[in-house]
Amino acid sequence: MLRALEHYVAPGQRLFDDPFARPLCGPLLSTLLSLFAVRPLREWAFRRSERRAPGAVGLLLCRFAYLDDVLREALADGVRSVVILGAGLDSRAYRVPGAAAARVFEVDHPSVVQVKKTRLQRHLGTLPSHVRFVAVDFETLDLATALAASGFDPAQRTLFLWEGVSQYVTRTALDDTLRFVGGSAPGSRLAFSYVLQRFIDDRSAFPELSDLWDSVCTGDDPLWKSGLHPVDVAGVLSGFSLRICEEVGASQHVARYLEPRGRGLHVCEIERIVLAEVQSPPAST
């Protein structure tokens, strides 16, 4: 819905264009989105969101734009294999220029995959031939097996996108994913977002986001299970043959995306994005 709402922003201020966002929302939400063409209603919804989670909208919009850029740059660099982990209703495979020339693997739970395929067929009339939908129930099937069955070639340089997912899995599952990516072809890249462990551990660390903390970090089985400390990220990744190329947070988002477009959005600082590259294994002695 947030990607669809960006359509109502003036063209010179938009962070991206996503013509697939509204169809992928489904008929009911698509109808609701039409109401936000009324500017006072959009502004009311934004103010309400900012009261509950200041800076969250700005963070998400900038994350969308940054990962669009990562994919665009990888395609320009000749990458022709893309794996989107926890793809959800992501639309990059259909709208980023050059993506149709790549083999894109969209990985998610079977129920999510089915919903997405249904909505894409309704919108396009057919499913895009360059996309492989990889339905994975991680309780019963591992990622490597599922991708291999869909034709993924681990020897091919690949871009892995892992957006807004790592905080929902256990640390063991997070490490397993990093291990899998680190075992792919040298020169492959991973772009993933992570939540600061400090936010998950301490409700008082970001008092302005206490409502968000209450909704995702409480109970015996909280929604958000794993975070990382920024000072530890390079060491964690190096253990899986991954080297950081770039790490961005709120200040970089504001400078790169918001200020040049005159967008006065606040970006909260509970999440960062890492772009890392798979290193060649050390030569044997």
Solvent accessible surface area in square Angstrom, and as a share of the most:
residue,aa,sasa,rsa
1,M,84,0.37
2,L,40,0.20
3,R,40,0.15
4,A,9,0.07
5,L,39,0.19
6,E,5,0.02
7,H,117,0.52
8,Y,51,0.19
9,V,33,0.19
10,A,56,0.43
11,P,104,0.65
12,G,67,0.64
13,Q,67,0.30
14,R,50,0.18
15,L,13,0.07
16,F,18,0.07
17,D,86,0.45
18,D,16,0.09
19,P,89,0.56
20,F,23,0.10
21,A,4,0.03
22,R,90,0.33
23,P,38,0.24
24,L,3,0.01
25,C,12,0.07
26,G,4,0.04
27,P,88,0.55
28,L,149,0.74
29,L,67,0.33
30,S,22,0.14
31,T,90,0.52
32,L,72,0.36
33,L,2,0.01
34,S,45,0.29
35,L,94,0.47
36,F,22,0.09
37,A,58,0.45
38,V,87,0.50
39,R,158,0.58
40,P,92,0.58
41,L,61,0.30
42,R,57,0.21
43,E,69,0.31
44,W,123,0.43
45,A,28,0.22
46,F,73,0.31
47,R,122,0.44
48,R,142,0.52
49,S,39,0.25
50,E,35,0.15
51,R,161,0.59
52,R,113,0.41
53,A,6,0.05
54,P,32,0.20
55,G,0,0.00
56,A,20,0.15
57,V,19,0.11
58,G,1,0.01
59,L,10,0.05
60,L,57,0.28
61,L,6,0.03
62,C,0,0.00
63,R,20,0.07
64,F,20,0.08
65,A,3,0.02
66,Y,3,0.01
67,L,0,0.00
68,D,3,0.02
69,D,39,0.20
70,V,8,0.05
71,L,3,0.01
72,R,99,0.36
73,E,111,0.50
74,A,11,0.09
75,L,9,0.05
76,A,93,0.72
77,D,93,0.48
78,G,39,0.37
79,V,9,0.05
80,R,94,0.34
81,S,3,0.02
82,V,1,0.00
83,V,0,0.00
84,I,8,0.04
85,L,7,0.04
86,G,32,0.30
87,A,6,0.05
88,G,21,0.20
89,L,60,0.30
90,D,14,0.07
91,S,0,0.00
92,R,3,0.01
93,A,1,0.01
94,Y,32,0.12
95,R,39,0.14
96,V,6,0.03
97,P,98,0.62
98,G,42,0.40
99,A,1,0.01
100,A,75,0.58
101,A,72,0.56
102,A,6,0.05
103,R,94,0.34
104,V,2,0.01
105,F,4,0.02
106,E,3,0.01
107,V,1,0.00
108,D,25,0.13
109,H,84,0.37
110,P,54,0.34
111,S,67,0.43
112,V,50,0.29
113,V,13,0.08
114,Q,104,0.46
115,V,66,0.38
116,K,4,0.02
117,K,56,0.24
118,T,57,0.33
119,R,57,0.21
120,L,1,0.00
121,Q,89,0.39
122,R,144,0.52
123,H,86,0.39
124,L,76,0.38
125,G,64,0.61
126,T,86,0.50
127,L,48,0.24
128,P,22,0.14
129,S,100,0.64
130,H,27,0.12
131,V,8,0.04
132,R,81,0.30
133,F,38,0.16
134,V,4,0.02
135,A,47,0.36
136,V,1,0.00
137,D,46,0.24
138,F,132,0.55
139,E,157,0.71
140,T,114,0.66
141,L,69,0.34
142,D,78,0.40
143,L,17,0.08
144,A,48,0.37
145,T,68,0.39
146,A,5,0.04
147,L,1,0.00
148,A,67,0.52
149,A,91,0.71
150,S,29,0.19
151,G,46,0.45
152,F,14,0.06
153,D,69,0.36
154,P,78,0.49
155,A,83,0.64
156,Q,73,0.32
157,R,84,0.31
158,T,0,0.00
159,L,1,0.00
160,F,0,0.00
161,L,1,0.00
162,W,10,0.03
163,E,34,0.15
164,G,15,0.15
165,V,31,0.18
166,S,0,0.00
167,Q,7,0.03
168,Y,96,0.37
169,V,39,0.22
170,T,69,0.40
171,R,103,0.38
172,T,96,0.56
173,A,37,0.29
174,L,1,0.00
175,D,31,0.16
176,D,71,0.37
177,T,21,0.12
178,L,0,0.00
179,R,134,0.49
180,F,47,0.19
181,V,0,0.00
182,G,10,0.10
183,G,65,0.63
184,S,10,0.07
185,A,11,0.09
186,P,69,0.44
187,G,20,0.19
188,S,0,0.00
189,R,89,0.32
190,L,0,0.00
191,A,0,0.00
192,F,0,0.00
193,S,0,0.00
194,Y,1,0.00
195,V,1,0.01
196,L,15,0.08
197,Q,36,0.16
198,R,127,0.46
199,F,2,0.01
200,I,23,0.12
201,D,93,0.48
202,D,60,0.31
203,R,110,0.40
204,S,81,0.52
205,A,25,0.19
206,F,19,0.08
207,P,93,0.59
208,E,89,0.40
209,L,0,0.00
210,S,24,0.16
211,D,76,0.39
212,L,23,0.11
213,W,40,0.14
214,D,57,0.30
215,S,51,0.33
216,V,14,0.08
217,C,14,0.08
218,T,62,0.36
219,G,65,0.62
220,D,160,0.83
221,D,108,0.56
222,P,33,0.21
223,L,100,0.50
224,W,22,0.08
225,K,81,0.34
226,S,6,0.04
227,G,4,0.04
228,L,5,0.02
229,H,78,0.35
230,P,57,0.36
231,V,135,0.78
232,D,65,0.34
233,V,1,0.00
234,A,60,0.46
235,G,52,0.50
236,V,29,0.16
237,L,0,0.00
238,S,73,0.47
239,G,64,0.61
240,F,34,0.14
241,S,51,0.33
242,L,4,0.02
243,R,115,0.42
244,I,47,0.24
245,C,45,0.27
246,E,57,0.25
247,E,42,0.19
248,V,2,0.01
249,G,1,0.01
250,A,12,0.09
251,S,82,0.53
252,Q,68,0.30
253,H,2,0.01
254,V,41,0.24
255,A,61,0.48
256,R,96,0.35
257,Y,9,0.03
258,L,1,0.00
259,E,116,0.52
260,P,92,0.58
261,R,74,0.27
262,G,57,0.55
263,R,33,0.12
264,G,87,0.83
265,L,32,0.16
266,H,100,0.45
267,V,5,0.03
268,C,4,0.03
269,E,112,0.50
270,I,4,0.02
271,E,5,0.02
272,R,59,0.22
273,I,1,0.00
274,V,0,0.00
275,L,13,0.06
276,A,0,0.00
277,E,36,0.16
278,V,4,0.02
279,Q,63,0.28
280,S,80,0.52
281,P,101,0.63
282,P,129,0.81
283,A,95,0.74
284,S,112,0.72
285,T,185,1.08
